[in-house]
Amino acid sequence: MSLQFMTYLVVGATFALYIGIAIWARAGSTKDFYVAGGGVHPVVNGMATAADWMSAASFISMAGLIANMGFGGGLFLMGWTGGYVLMACLLAPYLRKFGKFTVPSFIADRYYSNGAASVAVICLLTMSITYIIGQMTGVGVAFSRFLGVSNAMGIYIGMAIVFCYAVFGGMKGITYTQVAQYCVLIMAYTIPAIFISLQLTGIPIPQLGLGGTLTGENISLLARLNQVVSDLGFSQYTTSLPGSTLNMFVYTISLMIGTAGLPHVIIRFFTVPTVAAARSSAGWALVFIAILYTTAPAVAAMAKYNLHGTVNHAAKTGGDMFATESSLLYEARPDWMKRWEVTGLLKWEDKNNDGRIQYYNDKTKNETVAANATAAGWAGNELTVNADIIVLANPEIALLPNWVIALVAAGGIAAALSTAAGLLLAISSAISHDLLKKIWMPGLTEKQELLAGKVAMAGSIVVAGYLGLNPPGFAAGTVALAFGIAASSIFPALMMGIFNKKMNKEGAIAGMLSGLVITLFYVFAHKGIFFIKGTEFLGLIGGANSFFGITPEAFGTIGALVNFGVAYVVSKVTPACPEHITHMVEGVRTPRGSKMIGGAH
């Protein structure tokens, strides 16, 4: 059976499953649409939460980032996983006990202000729309590569699938679809990893294979990989760091608190009946997430090793990396390279006209490496490998069976669609429930609100598709930027709302706005959004990464500190928080049971 037919078969079967679940789990009330009726089992909710949280960034990009960055790529593992623990321990149980459907609803009641809720909606929409660009881009990449359609057609198909189960099913349809998507994506991630670990080390558990010895050799996988990348002029895989230690630290913190402030994940804890169930589902979600996250480092290292072994034959023998015969003839490149070249994510430029693919770091400061490369006739690195292809191409590089490659395609699409659906629901809820019902049109009936939610969802899908087709100039790194926005605007407001009973509405509003504005200012200045020539504006702020070497993607931590600081100062010079709000906060923090969810505390 051909790879193309097998891919259509597997991906088509998963689509039929998603649509079938949506038909079965249609939302008939606002309670079904927003929180799946509030009666989801903790294990089911944990699995759905894991799928909602593990986006295309986790499935497609994370292992690729670790493969490119080496040890320093661990900041994504620490940041995203640590952030989930923060959310589970410090936010989810208290917000569930408060009993509101959405994050802006909590902000509105806690800070006794529709103005605060409106600012929260602005922050939520900014974060969610930024985040969803990456999901739709991931959908387009996966479809264009595996289904043989254009990137645009892939996004259109993805929009149609999400429309079917998100608009009609709401949170109820999304929840049970995400359970199915989790099963698909986790099998798609772990099965190839098991095969490749067996190939390289003879160990079927990838987490153990990462530290294992290469089959038939007396050297560990990581030691050989260090040798390979060092010989090719790259930093040692197990010791490399992205920029300064300070930048890595604030980058990790930004990802952590940004994760804890993701509205589309927080809303999942309102789908269970009690606070105890919310805690239990958080624990189960962490278990399901850990399966993929502990596998990612092994996938990254093994894929990088196999990639170098494909291009540089000496990589698997420990021979001279710079011998001309060790490099790969372009005409003899494997089929997987030909397929990925079509997507534009794998590119080759013959700089010395020898018809061979040279893959090494031409910017190395190692004189020996540079001399060897010159002696071998190499004229600079000729191969560009986008980090996003590492996981998707991994089974092809390792020459695994077609059904495994097809399963990975289905997994990558499932990861992108599951998070896109969660984000779209958060956007829809913010518009229909928090803006229309709570502020602009309080007289809406439940039926009218449900219709408004579905219309808002459909509109959001159209906007998301447009942004996927026409990504803005700052689209690179949008996922990290989305976490930075959540970190600098939403997370501090939630933390102060729960743990600082004296925080008033003026402080919360000022804090959210200042955190959001300063983060966007720093990011857009570095992306050249304010001026056609970005360097003109960079000169005004002191140059690229001018704030102690901190990159734009890591600036969410600084924005959060600004948020906390401004909120504290403003709260001290404005009217005190009303006494009944103080008592309400104390009640939320009291470790008692919770009523069944009904959309009000």
HELIX and SHEET records of a PDB file:
HELIX    1   1 LEU A    3  TRP A   24  1                                  22    
HELIX    2   2 THR A   30  VAL A   35  1                                   6    
HELIX    3   3 ALA A   36  GLY A   38  5                                   3    
HELIX    4   4 PRO A   42  TRP A   53  1                                  12    
HELIX    5   5 ALA A   56  ALA A   56  1                                   1    
HELIX    6   6 ALA A   57  SER A   61  3                                   5    
HELIX    7   7 MET A   62  MET A   69  1                                   8    
HELIX    8   8 GLY A   70  GLY A   73  5                                   4    
HELIX    9   9 GLY A   74  LEU A   86  1                                  13    
HELIX   10  10 MET A   87  LEU A   91  3                                   5    
HELIX   11  11 ALA A   92  PHE A   98  1                                   7    
HELIX   12  12 VAL A  103  ARG A  110  1                                   8    
HELIX   13  13 ASN A  114  PHE A  146  1                                  33    
HELIX   14  14 ASN A  151  VAL A  162  1                                  12    
HELIX   15  15 PHE A  163  VAL A  167  3                                   5    
HELIX   16  16 GLY A  170  THR A  201  1                                  32    
HELIX   17  17 PRO A  206  GLY A  209  1                                   4    
HELIX   18  18 LEU A  221  ASP A  231  1                                  11    
HELIX   19  19 THR A  245  ALA A  260  1                                  16    
HELIX   20  20 PRO A  263  ILE A  266  1                                   4    
HELIX   21  21 ILE A  267  PHE A  270  5                                   4    
HELIX   22  22 VAL A  275  TYR A  293  1                                  19    
HELIX   23  23 ALA A  296  VAL A  311  1                                  16    
HELIX   24  24 HIS A  313  LYS A  316  5                                   4    
HELIX   25  25 THR A  324  SER A  326  5                                   3    
HELIX   26  26 TYR A  330  ALA A  332  5                                   3    
HELIX   27  27 ASP A  335  GLU A  341  1                                   7    
HELIX   28  28 GLU A  367  ALA A  375  1                                   9    
HELIX   29  29 ILE A  389  ILE A  397  1                                   9    
HELIX   30  30 ASN A  402  SER A  429  1                                  28    
HELIX   31  31 ALA A  430  TRP A  440  3                                  11    
HELIX   32  32 GLU A  446  LEU A  469  1                                  24    
HELIX   33  33 THR A  478  ILE A  485  1                                   8    
HELIX   34  34 ALA A  486  ILE A  490  3                                   5    
HELIX   35  35 PHE A  491  PHE A  499  1                                   9    
HELIX   36  36 LYS A  505  LYS A  527  1                                  23    
HELIX   37  37 GLY A  534  ILE A  541  1                                   8    
HELIX   38  38 PRO A  552  ALA A  554  5                                   3    
HELIX   39  39 GLY A  556  LYS A  572  1                                  17    
HELIX   40  40 GLU A  579  ARG A  589  1                                  11    
SHEET    1   A 2 LEU A 328  LEU A 329  0                                        
SHEET    2   A 2 ARG A 356  ILE A 357 -1                                        
SHEET    1   B 2 LEU A 346  TRP A 348  0                                        
SHEET    2   B 2 LEU A 383  VAL A 385 -1                                        
END                                                                             
